[in-house]
């Protein structure tokens, strides 16, 4: 009888302790949620709005930087260099004392990209506006570049369509077509070299796209990891959920 009594007492103690521990864990969880949301629940609309605000911030900040003069040319993260088939042109021109001409050739490619990116913002805004709650939730709890991947998936084709004619026009406007005709003519006149004639419009267009997504990814990671980059109460609350 005593053994049974002590067994029941031990079970009661263990159960009471477990319940106390569970309540303690639950209370701590509630405190965390309360601190994250500012004592108010974040609903689906809040989460989606927070993500859209973050994406709009990234687009506005980074696209604006890229459209400025030297936005590509003096930004080593996105600066457009020569396509592989023209790198030998650049090297050969520098070897024969034409470094200034080679530098000008690179500069005009970057100027074309800076012009083209001005067309990006409306396309990004449209993609952000049409984002569903499920998209927002997956982005929030995803990798550091989930939002960038979403934009890349939903905007690459329309961006290419917009960028390409602008790049082509810009290459003509800044004299890139003339510069490169001169460069390639000079290069092709060098004995024993292989002739080159790349599609610069397609090359610059794709590089401009890469540059845009590179800079948006940098901005996204900053918002996710740097508390001071969350510049509104909504951003602070929403992104605290993924901290």
Buried (B, 14 or more C-beta within 10 A) or exposed (E): EEEEEEEEEEEEEEEEEEEEEEEEEEEEEEEEBEEBBEEEEBEEEBBBBBBBBBBBBBBBBBBEBBBEEEBBBEBEEBBBEBBEEBEBBBEBBBEEEBEEBBEBBBBBBBBBBBBBBBBBBEBBBEBBEEBEEEBBBBBBEBEBBBBBBBBBEBBBEBBBEBBBEBBBBBBEBBBBBEBBEBBBEBBEEEEEEEEBEBEBBBBBBBBBBBBBBBBBBBBBBBBBEEEEBBEEEBBBBBBBBEE
